Amino acid sequence: MSKPQASNSMAPNSSVTVGNVVFDNKAALSLIAGPCQFESRQHAFDMAGALKELTGRLGIGLVYKTSYDKANRTSLSATRGAGMGAALPVFDE
């Protein structure tokens, strides 16, 4: 049986833009970060502010990400999040 041969050609460069941040093989490093679970407006703005300050200092892009419904928890008693109704108005800000 013959071994699979590695391809010498590169896959085409995919590019994804989120707001004003571009992710692709040629773009500068950017960060997608945020708390695992949306807890409150204040918490979201505190975390987003800290991440914005950090990435601004480092000169890199930022996409803030958090979840309002974590349905994949390992414990049935774990919280799932604030829910869509509470989170979407804050995300809109």
N, C-alpha and C positions, 0 to 999 in steps of 0.2 A: 504494500500500500504506500502511495507517495504522500509526502508531507505537504500541507497547504503552503502555497507560496505567498509571501508578503507582497503587497502591492507597493510599487514605488511612487504611485500618484497619491496626492493628498485629496481629501474630500473637499468639495467647494466650501468656502467660508460662509457660514451662516451669520446673519446679523439680526439682533433683536434690539429694539429701542423701547425703553420704558421712560416716559416723560422726556427728559433731556439727557438720559444716560444710555449709552450704546454699549452693548455686549457683543463682541466678536473677537476673532483671533488677532486682529490688528489694533484693537482699542486698548486704551490704558486700563489698568485694574480698576474695577468698581466693586462695591460691596452691596450685597442683599442681606439685610439684617433687621432684627427686631425681636421683641419678646415672643415666646412661643404662643402665648394666649393673650388676647385683648382683655384687660381687666376693667379699665375705666378711661375716661377722657384724659384725666390728669396723668395717669400712668403712661398712656400712649404718647402724650405730648412731652412728658419728661424723658422718656426713652428716645423718642425721635429727636428731641433737642440735643441730647447727649451724643447720639450717633452723628447728627449733622455737624456738631462742633468738632468731633474727632475726625471725621472724613474731610472736613474743611481744612483742618490743620495738616492732614496728610496729603491734601490735594487730590483726593480720589472721589469718584462718583458714589452716590448712595441711592438705593431703592429701599424704602422702609417696608417691612413685611411683618404682619402679625395675623393670627387667626381668631375669628370671633366664635367658631364652633369646632372644638377638637373632639370629633366623634370617635377617634381611634385611641382612646385612653385604655390603659391596661387594667384599670380598676373600674368596676361599675359605680363605685362611690365617688370617683374623681369628678371635679367640675369640668364642664365642657366649654365654658366661656360665657361671655355676656350676651351672646346672641346677635342675630343680624339687625334687629330693630334698634338695639343700643349702639352697635358698632358703625353701621353705615353712615349715619349723620356725622360722626366723628371723622371717619375716613374721608368724607366729602370736604371737611375743613382743610 
